[in-house]
Amino acid sequence: MSLIEINQVNKSLKGLMIFENLNFNVKKGKTYGIIGPNGSGKSVLFKLICGFMFPDSGKIIVKGEELGTNKRFPSNFGIIIDRPGYIAGKTGFENLKALAMINNKINDERIKLTMQLLGLQPDAKQKVKNYSLGMKQKLAIAQAIMEDQQTLILDEPFNALDEDSLRNIRQLLLEFKKEGKTILLTSHNREDIELICDEVYKINNYQLERVTN
């Protein structure tokens, strides 16, 4: 079944066409890689799917509901788009705790376990303003997975990671794939895309063009 349907979507930004009559279906439980040069529209595509941005025309339908009508944002999505904003003067755990309180679905132990899974120390007193880029990236991934989100929208999740962390995140995503989660991701590293994704699409001429099985 289609989890996400993009129907005849047109989108331009500042007079620049990004997508034209775009049609795309995302099947539940599959992993999709989206590739293309910087500025081609990868982040715009993800923002449309997540309800952070609306199409000029056409429809984005998630789980049978059109975004922007009765539903503003899709539910149970784990999202990394751009770099999430955090409270600089708080610790990583304090930041994730504040986010977790929005839905109130998980306890402190779950937050701590997720941080440890990504190589972060939940009891450390270090403030996020003093985190390295790699640590901030791990924190972003933690917020995207800590509530067992069933759909993951990950824009460049491997940015700024060292080799050990990169292998760890790849393995995590492969495990999520086995669990039947739906994953859309972008990466400048083709190896990551080919290893993890069932289908790969390139943004070309305002469309998504399939490049591999």
MDTraj code that builds the backbone (N, CA, C; nanometers):
import mdtraj as md
import numpy as np

residues = "MET SER LEU ILE GLU ILE ASN GLN VAL ASN LYS SER LEU LYS GLY LEU MET ILE PHE GLU ASN LEU ASN PHE ASN VAL LYS LYS GLY LYS THR TYR GLY ILE ILE GLY PRO ASN GLY SER GLY LYS SER VAL LEU PHE LYS LEU ILE CYS GLY PHE MET PHE PRO ASP SER GLY LYS ILE ILE VAL LYS GLY GLU GLU LEU GLY THR ASN LYS ARG PHE PRO SER ASN PHE GLY ILE ILE ILE ASP ARG PRO GLY TYR ILE ALA GLY LYS THR GLY PHE GLU ASN LEU LYS ALA LEU ALA MET ILE ASN ASN LYS ILE ASN ASP GLU ARG ILE LYS LEU THR MET GLN LEU LEU GLY LEU GLN PRO ASP ALA LYS GLN LYS VAL LYS ASN TYR SER LEU GLY MET LYS GLN LYS LEU ALA ILE ALA GLN ALA ILE MET GLU ASP GLN GLN THR LEU ILE LEU ASP GLU PRO PHE ASN ALA LEU ASP GLU ASP SER LEU ARG ASN ILE ARG GLN LEU LEU LEU GLU PHE LYS LYS GLU GLY LYS THR ILE LEU LEU THR SER HIS ASN ARG GLU ASP ILE GLU LEU ILE CYS ASP GLU VAL TYR LYS ILE ASN ASN TYR GLN LEU GLU ARG VAL THR ASN".split()
xyz = np.array([
    [0.0839, -0.1198, 0.0000],
    [0.0000, 0.0000, 0.0000],
    [0.0876, 0.1252, 0.0000],
    [0.0366, 0.2343, -0.0537],
    [0.1114, 0.3601, -0.0557],
    [0.0963, 0.4308, 0.0779],
    [0.2082, 0.4622, 0.1378],
    [0.2085, 0.5394, 0.2621],
    [0.2022, 0.6885, 0.2306],
    [0.2770, 0.7270, 0.1262],
    [0.2832, 0.8671, 0.0843],
    [0.2540, 0.8744, -0.0653],
    [0.1627, 0.9630, -0.1035],
    [0.1320, 0.9838, -0.2456],
    [0.1546, 1.1307, -0.2800],
    [0.2352, 1.1532, -0.3813],
    [0.2568, 1.2879, -0.4338],
    [0.1882, 1.2936, -0.5690],
    [0.0852, 1.3751, -0.5798],
    [0.0011, 1.3789, -0.6999],
    [0.0076, 1.5144, -0.7694],
    [0.0662, 1.5154, -0.8880],
    [0.0664, 1.6337, -0.9752],
    [0.1145, 1.7594, -0.9010],
    [0.2241, 1.7446, -0.8299],
    [0.2738, 1.8548, -0.7475],
    [0.3638, 1.9484, -0.8283],
    [0.3344, 2.0766, -0.8175],
    [0.4200, 2.1816, -0.8710],
    [0.4724, 2.2647, -0.7541],
    [0.6012, 2.2978, -0.7604],
    [0.6595, 2.3804, -0.6553],
    [0.7725, 2.4638, -0.7130],
    [0.7654, 2.5933, -0.6884],
    [0.8752, 2.6817, -0.7255],
    [0.9108, 2.7682, -0.6051],
    [1.0342, 2.8134, -0.5996],
    [1.0817, 2.9000, -0.4924],
    [1.1492, 3.0212, -0.5545],
    [1.1012, 3.1385, -0.5195],
    [1.1578, 3.2637, -0.5712],
    [1.1650, 3.2620, -0.7240],
    [1.0606, 3.2098, -0.7846],
    [1.0532, 3.2075, -0.9295],
    [1.1296, 3.0952, -0.9967],
    [1.1982, 3.0124, -0.9181],
    [1.2758, 2.9005, -0.9725],
    [1.1954, 2.7724, -0.9589],
    [1.1689, 2.7048, -1.0704],
    [1.0929, 2.5799, -1.0677],
    [1.1745, 2.4704, -1.0001],
    [1.1128, 2.4023, -0.9033],
    [1.1774, 2.2901, -0.8355],
    [1.1155, 2.1580, -0.8822],
    [0.9827, 2.1498, -0.8787],
    [0.9112, 2.0305, -0.9258],
    [0.7970, 2.0720, -1.0169],
    [0.7748, 1.9923, -1.1199],
    [0.6688, 2.0206, -1.2152],
    [0.5894, 1.8931, -1.2419],
    [0.4609, 1.8950, -1.2073],
    [0.3726, 1.7793, -1.2257],
    [0.4358, 1.6514, -1.1708],
    [0.4872, 1.6622, -1.0486],
    [0.5569, 1.5497, -0.9868],
    [0.4577, 1.4477, -0.9320],
    [0.4783, 1.3224, -0.9676],
    [0.4026, 1.2104, -0.9127],
    [0.5011, 1.1105, -0.8531],
    [0.4726, 1.0677, -0.7308],
    [0.5646, 0.9754, -0.6640],
    [0.4892, 0.9043, -0.5524],
    [0.5074, 0.7725, -0.5441],
    [0.4434, 0.6933, -0.4388],
    [0.5492, 0.6272, -0.3519],
    [0.5293, 0.6357, -0.2225],
    [0.6173, 0.5703, -0.1263],
    [0.5413, 0.4550, -0.0632],
    [0.5932, 0.3349, -0.0797],
    [0.5279, 0.2158, -0.0246],
    [0.5730, 0.1937, 0.1195],
    [0.4804, 0.1502, 0.2007],
    [0.5092, 0.1231, 0.3419],
    [0.6153, 0.0128, 0.3529],
    [0.7147, 0.0364, 0.4376],
    [0.8150, -0.0652, 0.4652],
    [0.9320, -0.0690, 0.3688],
    [0.9370, 0.0237, 0.2736],
    [1.0482, 0.0255, 0.1791],
    [1.1419, 0.1419, 0.2103],
    [1.2645, 0.1311, 0.1590],
    [1.3659, 0.2336, 0.1820],
    [1.4034, 0.2983, 0.0491],
    [1.3960, 0.4314, 0.0461],
    [1.4175, 0.5073, -0.0775],
    [1.5352, 0.6024, -0.0606],
    [1.6204, 0.6053, -0.1602],
    [1.7289, 0.7028, -0.1640],
    [1.6975, 0.8101, -0.2665],
    [1.7194, 0.9343, -0.2301],
    [1.6982, 1.0474, -0.3210],
    [1.8334, 1.1164, -0.3419],
    [1.8757, 1.1246, -0.4690],
    [2.0048, 1.1856, -0.4984],
    [1.9864, 1.3032, -0.5944],
    [2.0886, 1.3843, -0.6032],
    [2.0861, 1.5015, -0.6904],
    [2.1822, 1.6045, -0.6361],
    [2.2282, 1.6950, -0.7205],
    [2.3232, 1.7969, -0.6750],
    [2.2589, 1.8924, -0.5754],
    [2.3425, 1.9662, -0.5047],
    [2.2925, 2.0693, -0.4130],
    [2.2031, 2.1667, -0.4891],
    [2.0886, 2.2002, -0.4286],
    [1.9969, 2.2938, -0.4917],
    [1.8976, 2.2293, -0.5864],
    [1.9044, 2.0959, -0.5994],
    [1.8145, 2.0276, -0.6932],
    [1.6740, 2.0080, -0.6368],
    [1.6596, 2.0173, -0.5035],
    [1.5264, 2.0078, -0.4445],
    [1.5068, 1.8935, -0.3472],
    [1.6147, 1.8288, -0.3051],
    [1.6009, 1.7153, -0.2129],
    [1.5352, 1.7579, -0.0813],
    [1.5857, 1.8645, -0.0225],
    [1.5287, 1.9126, 0.1045],
    [1.3871, 1.9649, 0.0849],
    [1.3614, 2.0288, -0.0294],
    [1.2258, 2.0779, -0.0585],
    [1.1284, 1.9605, -0.0647],
    [1.1685, 1.8534, -0.1300],
    [1.0841, 1.7334, -0.1386],
    [1.0481, 1.6835, 0.0011],
    [1.1478, 1.6749, 0.0881],
    [1.1240, 1.6247, 0.2230],
    [1.0356, 1.7209, 0.3028],
    [1.0553, 1.8508, 0.2833],
    [0.9716, 1.9485, 0.3539],
    [0.8260, 1.9392, 0.3083],
    [0.8047, 1.9133, 0.1815],
    [0.6679, 1.8945, 0.1303],
    [0.6033, 1.7716, 0.1944],
    [0.6786, 1.6628, 0.2008],
    [0.6268, 1.5373, 0.2566],
    [0.5942, 1.5523, 0.4053],
    [0.6707, 1.6384, 0.4742],
    [0.6532, 1.6545, 0.6191],
    [0.5581, 1.7673, 0.6567],
    [0.5031, 1.8368, 0.5567],
    [0.4104, 1.9454, 0.5864],
    [0.4759, 2.0742, 0.6306],
    [0.6090, 2.0844, 0.6135],
    [0.6789, 2.2076, 0.6494],
    [0.6665, 2.3122, 0.5385],
    [0.6235, 2.2655, 0.4224],
    [0.6117, 2.3501, 0.3046],
    [0.4959, 2.2937, 0.2237],
    [0.4225, 2.3788, 0.1544],
    [0.3094, 2.3313, 0.0749],
    [0.3377, 2.3453, -0.0738],
    [0.2822, 2.2554, -0.1555],
    [0.2974, 2.2701, -0.3000],
    [0.2196, 2.3907, -0.3516],
    [0.2633, 2.4441, -0.4644],
    [0.1877, 2.5519, -0.5291],
    [0.0558, 2.4970, -0.5832],
    [0.0608, 2.3724, -0.6302],
    [-0.0599, 2.3007, -0.6723],
    [-0.0309, 2.1519, -0.6623],
    [-0.1368, 2.0722, -0.6655],
    [-0.1205, 1.9285, -0.6460],
    [-0.1435, 1.8892, -0.5011],
    [-0.1277, 1.7623, -0.4723],
    [-0.1599, 1.7104, -0.3395],
    [-0.0477, 1.6226, -0.2847],
    [-0.0290, 1.6320, -0.1523],
    [0.0565, 1.5401, -0.0772],
    [-0.0364, 1.4635, 0.0170],
    [-0.0457, 1.3336, -0.0018],
    [-0.1365, 1.2510, 0.0786],
    [-0.0532, 1.1529, 0.1608],
    [-0.0705, 1.1556, 0.2926],
    [0.0013, 1.0655, 0.3827],
    [-0.1005, 0.9836, 0.4603],
    [-0.0878, 0.8536, 0.4493],
    [-0.1814, 0.7619, 0.5173],
    [-0.3262, 0.7964, 0.4832],
    [-0.3492, 0.8327, 0.3574],
    [-0.4848, 0.8587, 0.3098],
    [-0.5388, 0.9967, 0.3396],
    [-0.4601, 1.0815, 0.4069],
    [-0.5067, 1.2161, 0.4404],
    [-0.4203, 1.3205, 0.3704],
    [-0.4856, 1.4182, 0.3095],
    [-0.4114, 1.5229, 0.2394],
    [-0.3551, 1.6237, 0.3396],
    [-0.2248, 1.6490, 0.3297],
    [-0.1638, 1.7482, 0.4167],
    [-0.2143, 1.8871, 0.3787],
    [-0.2392, 1.9684, 0.4816],
    [-0.2844, 2.1046, 0.4568],
    [-0.4348, 2.1200, 0.4586],
    [-0.5072, 2.0095, 0.4670],
    [-0.6533, 2.0185, 0.4805],
    [-0.6878, 1.9911, 0.6267],
    [-0.7271, 1.8681, 0.6576],
    [-0.7556, 1.8356, 0.7979],
    [-0.6285, 1.8071, 0.8761],
    [-0.5210, 1.7770, 0.8045],
    [-0.3973, 1.7360, 0.8705],
    [-0.2841, 1.8304, 0.8314],
    [-0.2178, 1.8876, 0.9312],
    [-0.1078, 1.9816, 0.9022],
    [0.0236, 1.9073, 0.8858],
    [0.0527, 1.8168, 0.9795],
    [0.1765, 1.7403, 0.9762],
    [0.1445, 1.5907, 0.9845],
    [0.2228, 1.5062, 0.9179],
    [0.2019, 1.3619, 0.9323],
    [0.2429, 1.3161, 1.0721],
    [0.1799, 1.2114, 1.1203],
    [0.2108, 1.1605, 1.2541],
    [0.3105, 1.0450, 1.2464],
    [0.3830, 1.0263, 1.3563],
    [0.4774, 0.9153, 1.3723],
    [0.5897, 0.9187, 1.2697],
    [0.6336, 1.0407, 1.2353],
    [0.7484, 1.0601, 1.1468],
    [0.8694, 1.1030, 1.2297],
    [0.9838, 1.0427, 1.2008],
    [1.1111, 1.0889, 1.2552],
    [1.1829, 1.1661, 1.1460],
    [1.2235, 1.2888, 1.1756],
    [1.2651, 1.3805, 1.0691],
    [1.3989, 1.4470, 1.0999],
    [1.4882, 1.4458, 1.0002],
    [1.6055, 1.5333, 1.0020],
    [1.6032, 1.6103, 0.8709],
    [1.5776, 1.7393, 0.8789],
    [1.5866, 1.8268, 0.7615],
    [1.6631, 1.9509, 0.8043],
    [1.7659, 1.9881, 0.7277],
    [1.8583, 2.0925, 0.7702],
    [1.9170, 2.0477, 0.9047],
    [1.9507, 2.1379, 0.9887],
    [1.9981, 2.0968, 1.1218],
    [1.8961, 2.1429, 1.2251],
    [1.8435, 2.0501, 1.3054],
    [1.7424, 2.0889, 1.4042],
    [1.7963, 2.1951, 1.4997],
    [1.7072, 2.2815, 1.5451],
    [1.7462, 2.3829, 1.6420],
    [1.7387, 2.3276, 1.7839],
    [1.8403, 2.3540, 1.8615],
    [1.8416, 2.3072, 2.0000],
    [1.8650, 2.4244, 2.0940],
    [1.8373, 2.4012, 2.2212],
    [1.8634, 2.5024, 2.3235],
    [2.0110, 2.4907, 2.3602],
    [2.0891, 2.5888, 2.3192],
    [2.2350, 2.5800, 2.3288],
    [2.2852, 2.5604, 2.4712],
    [2.2155, 2.6200, 2.5676],
    [2.2610, 2.6151, 2.7059],
    [2.2152, 2.4925, 2.7835],
    [2.1486, 2.3995, 2.7146],
    [2.1033, 2.2760, 2.7791],
    [2.1889, 2.1578, 2.7324],
    [2.1878, 2.0498, 2.8102],
    [2.2594, 1.9288, 2.7699],
    [2.1812, 1.8566, 2.6598],
    [2.2457, 1.7579, 2.6009],
    [2.1774, 1.6788, 2.4992],
    [2.0548, 1.6096, 2.5551],
    [2.0680, 1.5503, 2.6731],
    [1.9530, 1.4835, 2.7345],
    [1.8400, 1.5818, 2.7623],
    [1.8736, 1.6989, 2.8132],
    [1.7699, 1.7982, 2.8448],
    [1.6949, 1.8424, 2.7184],
    [1.7667, 1.8546, 2.6100],
    [1.7027, 1.8902, 2.4839],
    [1.6076, 1.7810, 2.4375],
    [1.6523, 1.6558, 2.4402],
    [1.5667, 1.5454, 2.3965],
    [1.4476, 1.5283, 2.4905],
    [1.4697, 1.5506, 2.6189],
    [1.3607, 1.5418, 2.7167],
    [1.2518, 1.6448, 2.6844],
    [1.2937, 1.7668, 2.6503],
    [1.1969, 1.8722, 2.6168],
    [1.1154, 1.8325, 2.4935],
    [1.1813, 1.7731, 2.3946],
    [1.1110, 1.7284, 2.2741],
    [1.0173, 1.6119, 2.3054],
    [1.0631, 1.5204, 2.3902],
    [0.9816, 1.4038, 2.4248],
    [0.8546, 1.4433, 2.4996],
    [0.8585, 1.5528, 2.5712],
    [0.7415, 1.5964, 2.6490],
    [0.6271, 1.6433, 2.5590],
    [0.6562, 1.6730, 2.4329],
    [0.5507, 1.7174, 2.3410],
    [0.4464, 1.6071, 2.3224],
    [0.4947, 1.4859, 2.2959],
    [0.4029, 1.3729, 2.2763],
    [0.3853, 1.2887, 2.4011],
    [0.4801, 1.2996, 2.4937],
    [0.4743, 1.2258, 2.6202],
    [0.4568, 1.0756, 2.5981],
    [0.5313, 1.0217, 2.5022],
    [0.5204, 0.8790, 2.4689],
    [0.6303, 0.7939, 2.5312],
    [0.7421, 0.8570, 2.5662],
    [0.8567, 0.7795, 2.6144],
    [0.9067, 0.8353, 2.7470],
    [0.9774, 0.7506, 2.8220],
    [1.0309, 0.7925, 2.9514],
    [1.1796, 0.8279, 2.9388],
    [1.2357, 0.8721, 3.0507],
    [1.3763, 0.9132, 3.0516],
    [1.4684, 0.7985, 3.0111],
    [1.4344, 0.6783, 3.0549],
    [1.5195, 0.5635, 3.0255],
    [1.5302, 0.5389, 2.8753],
    [1.4194, 0.5541, 2.8063],
    [1.4201, 0.5365, 2.6611],
    [1.5086, 0.6419, 2.5933],
    [1.5014, 0.7647, 2.6406],
    [1.5861, 0.8714, 2.5851],
    [1.7330, 0.8370, 2.6069],
    [1.7652, 0.7935, 2.7274],
    [1.9048, 0.7612, 2.7595],
    [1.9553, 0.6433, 2.6760],
    [1.8718, 0.5418, 2.6592],
    [1.9121, 0.4256, 2.5797],
    [1.9374, 0.4644, 2.4342],
    [1.8526, 0.5530, 2.3821],
    [1.8706, 0.5981, 2.2439],
    [2.0005, 0.6754, 2.2300],
    [2.0309, 0.7607, 2.3245],
    [2.1567, 0.8357, 2.3200],
    [2.2763, 0.7421, 2.3240],
    [2.2694, 0.6429, 2.4113],
    [2.3795, 0.5470, 2.4212],
    [2.3955, 0.4663, 2.2928],
    [2.2842, 0.4343, 2.2304],
    [2.2854, 0.3606, 2.1040],
    [2.3646, 0.4376, 1.9981],
    [2.3614, 0.5689, 2.0065],
    [2.4287, 0.6531, 1.9078],
    [2.5661, 0.7008, 1.9541],
    [2.6080, 0.6532, 2.0694],
    [2.7407, 0.6901, 2.1171],
    [2.7464, 0.8211, 2.1931],
    [2.6305, 0.8679, 2.2424],
    [2.6257, 0.9886, 2.3239],
    [2.6097, 0.9500, 2.4709],
    [2.6645, 1.0316, 2.5598],
    [2.6559, 1.0037, 2.7031],
    [2.5424, 1.0854, 2.7648],
    [2.4320, 1.0199, 2.8005],
    [2.3139, 1.0942, 2.8481],
    [2.3350, 1.1695, 2.9782],
    [2.4272, 1.1255, 3.0614],
    [2.4472, 1.1917, 3.1904],
    [2.5565, 1.2981, 3.1866],
    [2.6166, 1.3171, 3.0700],
    [2.7220, 1.4187, 3.0586],
    [2.6628, 1.5584, 3.0785],
    [2.7396, 1.6455, 3.1404],
    [2.6935, 1.7823, 3.1699],
    [2.7271, 1.8810, 3.0572],
    [2.7916, 1.8307, 2.9529],
    [2.8308, 1.9174, 2.8413],
    [2.7084, 1.9790, 2.7738],
    [2.7121, 2.1089, 2.7513],
    [2.6020, 2.1782, 2.6846],
    [2.6105, 2.1568, 2.5340],
    [2.4953, 2.1622, 2.4682],
    [2.4918, 2.1398, 2.3233],
    [2.5747, 2.2440, 2.2492],
    [2.5855, 2.3654, 2.3032],
    [2.6653, 2.4699, 2.2364],
    [2.8120, 2.4292, 2.2247],
    [2.8548, 2.3344, 2.3079],
    [2.9930, 2.2875, 2.3032],
    [3.0080, 2.1526, 2.2323],
    [2.8997, 2.1040, 2.1720],
    [2.9049, 1.9790, 2.0969],
    [2.9823, 1.9988, 1.9662],
    [3.0496, 1.8947, 1.9228],
    [3.1084, 1.8936, 1.7891],
    [2.9967, 1.8750, 1.6861],
    [3.0284, 1.8962, 1.5589],
    [2.9286, 1.8751, 1.4529],
    [2.8794, 1.7311, 1.4523],
    [2.9709, 1.6372, 1.4735],
    [2.9323, 1.4957, 1.4764],
    [2.8379, 1.4641, 1.5907],
    [2.8626, 1.5218, 1.7070],
    [2.7747, 1.5001, 1.8216],
    [2.6371, 1.5598, 1.7971],
    [2.6331, 1.6787, 1.7344],
    [2.5035, 1.7398, 1.7015],
    [2.4263, 1.6533, 1.6016],
    [2.4991, 1.5916, 1.5092],
    [2.4331, 1.5040, 1.4121],
    [2.3746, 1.3819, 1.4815],
    [2.4473, 1.3242, 1.5756],
    [2.3962, 1.2092, 1.6513],
    [2.2730, 1.2483, 1.7332],
    [2.2753, 1.3692, 1.7888],
    [2.1600, 1.4171, 1.8651],
    [2.0384, 1.4318, 1.7737],
    [2.0624, 1.4797, 1.6513],
    [1.9534, 1.4922, 1.5538],
    [1.8944, 1.3559, 1.5208],
    [1.9806, 1.2575, 1.5022],
    [1.9326, 1.1218, 1.4729],
    [1.8564, 1.0661, 1.5926],
    [1.9064, 1.0940, 1.7129],
    [1.8388, 1.0464, 1.8348],
    [1.6959, 1.0968, 1.8418],
    [1.6735, 1.2262, 1.8120],
    [1.5365, 1.2787, 1.8199],
    [1.4482, 1.2180, 1.7116],
    [1.5092, 1.1750, 1.6016],
    [1.4308, 1.1182, 1.4916],
    [1.3888, 0.9731, 1.5171],
    [1.4576, 0.9048, 1.6090],
    [1.4271, 0.7618, 1.6296],
    [1.3816, 0.7274, 1.7708],
    [1.3920, 0.8209, 1.8652],
    [1.3734, 0.7837, 2.0061],
    [1.2309, 0.7403, 2.0403],
    [1.1322, 0.7857, 1.9606],
    [0.9932, 0.7486, 1.9888],
    [0.9468, 0.6334, 1.8999],
    [1.0441, 0.5581, 1.8474],
    [1.0141, 0.4428, 1.7618],
    [0.9291, 0.4843, 1.6412],
    [0.9626, 0.5987, 1.5841],
    [0.8889, 0.6493, 1.4683],
    [0.8952, 0.5482, 1.3543],
    [0.7823, 0.5252, 1.2891],
    [0.7737, 0.4207, 1.1866],
    [0.8114, 0.4701, 1.0465],
    [0.8158, 0.6017, 1.0276],
    [0.8610, 0.6591, 0.9005],
    [0.9743, 0.7558, 0.9306],
    [1.0881, 0.7359, 0.8641],
    [1.2055, 0.8199, 0.8873],
    [1.2365, 0.8998, 0.7611],
    [1.2425, 1.0310, 0.7751],
    [1.2747, 1.1227, 0.6651],
    [1.4084, 1.1867, 0.7011],
    [1.5151, 1.1398, 0.6379],
    [1.6500, 1.1738, 0.6828],
    [1.7291, 1.2422, 0.5714],
    [1.7485, 1.3718, 0.5869],
    [1.8224, 1.4512, 0.4898],
    [1.9693, 1.4572, 0.5337],
    [2.0552, 1.3862, 0.4619],
    [2.1985, 1.3793, 0.4918],
    [2.2258, 1.3366, 0.6363],
    [2.1772, 1.2176, 0.6765],
    [2.1968, 1.1757, 0.8160],
    [2.3417, 1.1409, 0.8500],
    [2.4266, 1.1212, 0.7479],
    [2.5640, 1.0786, 0.7738],
    [2.6628, 1.1945, 0.7809],
    [2.6142, 1.3169, 0.7668],
    [2.7023, 1.4339, 0.7692],
    [2.7830, 1.4409, 0.8982],
    [2.9119, 1.4705, 0.8853],
    [3.0009, 1.5020, 0.9977],
    [3.0289, 1.3836, 1.0904],
    [2.9923, 1.2617, 1.0488],
    [3.0165, 1.1449, 1.1338],
    [3.1540, 1.0847, 1.1044],
    [3.2212, 1.0370, 1.2103],
    [3.3467, 0.9648, 1.1896],
    [3.3152, 0.8234, 1.1405],
    [3.4174, 0.7501, 1.1025],
    [3.3976, 0.6186, 1.0399],
    [3.3221, 0.5212, 1.1301],
    [3.3570, 0.5185, 1.2589],
    [3.2890, 0.4259, 1.3508],
    [3.1412, 0.4623, 1.3637],
    [3.1129, 0.5905, 1.3773],
    [2.9735, 0.6350, 1.3898],
    [2.8970, 0.6082, 1.2606],
    [2.9631, 0.6269, 1.1484],
    [2.9014, 0.6021, 1.0183],
    [2.8582, 0.4560, 1.0067],
    [2.9464, 0.3663, 1.0443],
    [2.9122, 0.2226, 1.0396],
    [2.7964, 0.1915, 1.1336],
    [2.7980, 0.2535, 1.2509],
    [2.6929, 0.2307, 1.3498],
    [2.5565, 0.2758, 1.2972],
    [2.5523, 0.3949, 1.2358],
    [2.4253, 0.4480, 1.1847],
    [2.3767, 0.3657, 1.0655],
    [2.4689, 0.3255, 0.9792],
    [2.4296, 0.2379, 0.8675],
    [2.3631, 0.1117, 0.9202],
    [2.4265, 0.0502, 1.0211],
    [2.3724, -0.0739, 1.0764],
    [2.2357, -0.0517, 1.1400],
    [2.2208, 0.0605, 1.2086],
    [2.0915, 0.0951, 1.2689],
    [1.9823, 0.1040, 1.1626],
    [2.0127, 0.1727, 1.0523],
    [1.9136, 0.1901, 0.9462],
    [1.8785, 0.0569, 0.8812],
    [1.9784, -0.0292, 0.8676],
    [1.9507, -0.1627, 0.8115],
    [1.8609, -0.2435, 0.9060],
    [1.8800, -0.2258, 1.0356],
    [1.7937, -0.2943, 1.1334],
    [1.6511, -0.2382, 1.1270],
    [1.6392, -0.1059, 1.1148],
    [1.5060, -0.0454, 1.1020],
    [1.4365, -0.0970, 0.9756],
    [1.5140, -0.1130, 0.8709],
    [1.4596, -0.1647, 0.7454],
    [1.4037, -0.3059, 0.7659],
    [1.4779, -0.3894, 0.8370],
    [1.4312, -0.5264, 0.8660],
    [1.3039, -0.5246, 0.9501],
    [1.2921, -0.4236, 1.0373],
    [1.1727, -0.4121, 1.1229],
    [1.0499, -0.3649, 1.0445],
    [1.0706, -0.3244, 0.9178],
    [0.9581, -0.2816, 0.8355],
    [0.9286, -0.1330, 0.8400],
    [1.0237, -0.0543, 0.8900],
    [1.0028, 0.0903, 0.8891],
    [1.0219, 0.1438, 0.7468],
    [0.9580, 0.2548, 0.7191],
    [0.9702, 0.3213, 0.5897],
    [1.0749, 0.4307, 0.6032],
    [1.1713, 0.4331, 0.5119],
    [1.2826, 0.5276, 0.5227],
    [1.3028, 0.5995, 0.3900],
    [1.3121, 0.7314, 0.3956],
    [1.3558, 0.8124, 0.2817],
    [1.4810, 0.8859, 0.3261],
    [1.5879, 0.8774, 0.2465],
    [1.7102, 0.9442, 0.2864],
    [1.7844, 1.0017, 0.1672],
    [1.8628, 1.1032, 0.1949],
    [1.9551, 1.1582, 0.0971],
    [2.0960, 1.1391, 0.1505],
    [2.1911, 1.1282, 0.0597],
    [2.3318, 1.1210, 0.0987],
    [2.4167, 1.1538, -0.0221],
    [2.5274, 1.2227, 0.0030],
    [2.6223, 1.2490, -0.1052],
    [2.7110, 1.1272, -0.1297],
    [2.7055, 1.0311, -0.0382],
    [2.7850, 0.9096, -0.0518],
    [2.7001, 0.8006, -0.1173],
    [2.7299, 0.7697, -0.2419],
    [2.6506, 0.6716, -0.3163],
    [2.6552, 0.5333, -0.2504],
    [2.7661, 0.5039, -0.1826],
    [2.7796, 0.3743, -0.1153],
    [2.6708, 0.3563, -0.0091],
    [2.6442, 0.4622, 0.0674],
    [2.5394, 0.4554, 0.1697],
    [2.4037, 0.4273, 0.1051],
    [2.3759, 0.4987, -0.0025],
    [2.2485, 0.4849, -0.0727],
    [2.2309, 0.3421, -0.1243],
    [2.3345, 0.2905, -0.1902],
    [2.3241, 0.1576, -0.2519],
    [2.3154, 0.0478, -0.1471],
    [2.3823, 0.0673, -0.0353],
    [2.3821, -0.0341, 0.0707],
    [2.2467, -0.0444, 0.1388],
    [2.1819, 0.0687, 0.1602],
    [2.0626, 0.0732, 0.2455],
    [1.9314, 0.0693, 0.1675],
    [1.9285, 0.1304, 0.0475],
    [1.8001, 0.1597, -0.0171],
    [1.7511, 0.0493, -0.1111],
    [1.6193, 0.0298, -0.1124],
    [1.5548, -0.0611, -0.2072],
    [1.5452, 0.0035, -0.3450],
    [1.5168, 0.1332, -0.3472],
    [1.5026, 0.2063, -0.4721],
    [1.5745, 0.3402, -0.4596],
    [1.6351, 0.3848, -0.5709],
    [1.7060, 0.5117, -0.5723],
    [1.6495, 0.5986, -0.6837],
    [1.6261, 0.7260, -0.6520],
    [1.5710, 0.8206, -0.7482],
    [1.6587, 0.9445, -0.7530],
    [1.6763, 0.9953, -0.8741],
    [1.7520, 1.1186, -0.8951],
    [1.6560, 1.2295, -0.9362],
    [1.6753, 1.3472, -0.8780],
    [1.5954, 1.4619, -0.9202],
    [1.6524, 1.5140, -1.0517],
    [1.5716, 1.5105, -1.1554],
    [1.6171, 1.5479, -1.2887],
    [1.5012, 1.6106, -1.3661],
    [1.5228, 1.7305, -1.4202],
    [1.4186, 1.7990, -1.4979],
    [1.2871, 1.8100, -1.4196],
    [1.2990, 1.8473, -1.2919],
    [1.1834, 1.8737, -1.2046],
    [1.1027, 1.7483, -1.1712],
    [1.1632, 1.6313, -1.1974],
    [1.0969, 1.5033, -1.1707],
    [1.1878, 1.4135, -1.0892],
    [1.1288, 1.3033, -1.0386],
    [1.2082, 1.1984, -0.9749],
    [1.2256, 1.0849, -1.0756],
    [1.3494, 1.0593, -1.1112],
    [1.3811, 0.9605, -1.2139],
    [1.4468, 0.8400, -1.1476],
    [1.3881, 0.7242, -1.1630],
    [1.4439, 0.6054, -1.0977],
    [1.5751, 0.5660, -1.1648],
    [1.6764, 0.5391, -1.0828],
    [1.8081, 0.5071, -1.1384],
    [1.8537, 0.3660, -1.1047],
    [1.7875, 0.2984, -1.0120],
    [1.8277, 0.1620, -0.9794],
    [1.7121, 0.0891, -0.9138],
    [1.7201, -0.0435, -0.9124],
    [1.6185, -0.1246, -0.8436],
    [1.6490, -0.1318, -0.6955],
])
top = md.Topology()
chain = top.add_chain()
for i, resn in enumerate(residues, 1):
    res = top.add_residue(resn, chain, resSeq=i)
    for name in ("N", "CA", "C"):
        top.add_atom(name, md.element.get_by_symbol(name[0]), res)
traj = md.Trajectory(xyz[None], top)
